Amino acid sequence: IEVKTYQKLLELLPLTKRNRINRFMNPKDSYRSLVADLLIRFVISRELGIKNRDIIYTYNKYGKPFLKDHTDFHFNISHSGEWVVCAHGSAPVGIDIEKIRVIDLNLFSSFLSHEELKELNQISPELQLEFFFDIWTLKESFTKSLGLGLSLPLKQYSIKRINYKNISMKRNGRIQPCFFKQYNFLKNYKLSVCSKCKEFTNNVIVKDFKDIIEGVKVVSFQI
Ligand SMILES: CC(C)(COP(=O)(O)OP(=O)(O)OC[C@H]1O[C@@H](n2cnc3c(N)ncnc32)[C@H](O)[C@@H]1OP(=O)(O)O)[C@@H](O)C(=O)NCCC(=O)NCCS
């Protein structure tokens, strides 16, 4: 993004968020956070017919943003690599995207339950990373739907995944009241969504950066 465009886009966000975005050491983190916020603001503006200046977030104690004055509109965002994603609906929702990258799985074993670790160790090494990022994004989407972040003891929770939409979460043998879906159209990424509502769209809307910039120019979004 050109510096001038970046500054202009940043002005569409509240001062606290602008300061947060400017504090990232890596410009890519700043861009991702900026574009993710613009994307969800564009969606909120379009869905609820409100102007950008009237989009005000409140945050729970773990940092999950909610829309002030529109408590029945639920949304969540995530960003990784070249992508930012958002999900919204009338029930609490969490979304997580992760670029599949080589990591030392031993460092992350404390996030996995005994059942998940057992499953991981039974599969061939070349499939282990993919398995791990499936579980990671599913668990992240779960805790993000609850708004609890890493305060949730993820090791006590276990994902059972039959296929991309037949997925459940258990704790102490009890199925948790939530639903999952994975979207598999991005090579080298895992994208998972968790919701209190079992209806998920099949209609994923993909926009490139230019579309989002055009979006922020639409009349209802102008400051
Ligand atoms: C903050 C957290 C909720 C998500 O972190 P993340 O995966 O790094 O970030 P994502 O890109 O998926 O999501 C970030 C967005 O989620 C939202 N968010 C922040 N806190 C949140 C919370 N408690 N609940 C739901 N959403 C939250 C914000 O909109 C945030 O956007 P911003 O950073 O641009 O303001 C938290 O779960 C975390 O720190 N996770 C670390 C990852 C990890 O180690 N996971 C192991 C799982 S096996």
The ligand as an ORCA input file, in Angstrom:
! r2SCAN-3c Opt
* xyz 0 1
  C      -6.137    -13.176     20.246
  C      -6.577    -14.564     19.848
  C      -8.040    -14.594     20.095
  C      -6.377    -14.857     18.341
  O      -5.120    -14.664     17.963
  P      -4.520    -14.899     16.514
  O      -4.801    -16.286     16.007
  O      -3.115    -14.505     16.644
  O      -5.234    -13.796     15.619
  P      -6.383    -13.829     14.517
  O      -5.817    -13.183     13.318
  O      -7.018    -15.162     14.320
  O      -7.523    -12.903     15.146
  C      -7.259    -11.585     15.538
  C      -8.582    -10.868     15.689
  O      -9.448    -11.572     16.589
  C     -10.217    -10.623     17.324
  N     -10.037    -10.938     18.735
  C      -9.163    -10.415     19.642
  N      -9.361    -11.008     20.845
  C     -10.353    -11.904     20.676
  C     -11.031    -12.802     21.569
  N     -10.727    -12.893     22.855
  N     -12.022    -13.587     21.071
  C     -12.363    -13.510     19.771
  N     -11.777    -12.671     18.880
  C     -10.785    -11.873     19.353
  C      -9.739     -9.233     16.945
  O     -10.654     -8.718     16.007
  C      -8.398     -9.513     16.304
  O      -8.098     -8.604     15.249
  P      -6.933     -7.504     15.410
  O      -5.781     -8.196     16.063
  O      -6.634     -7.074     14.003
  O      -7.530     -6.432     16.238
  C      -5.948    -15.605     20.775
  O      -6.675    -16.802     20.694
  C      -4.489    -15.867     20.647
  O      -3.653    -15.091     21.042
  N      -4.081    -16.983     20.088
  C      -2.663    -17.342     19.901
  C      -2.473    -18.446     18.917
  C      -2.128    -19.801     19.547
  O      -1.109    -19.968     20.156
  N      -3.011    -20.837     19.339
  C      -2.812    -22.189     19.725
  C      -4.054    -23.031     19.368
  S      -3.729    -24.756     19.193
*
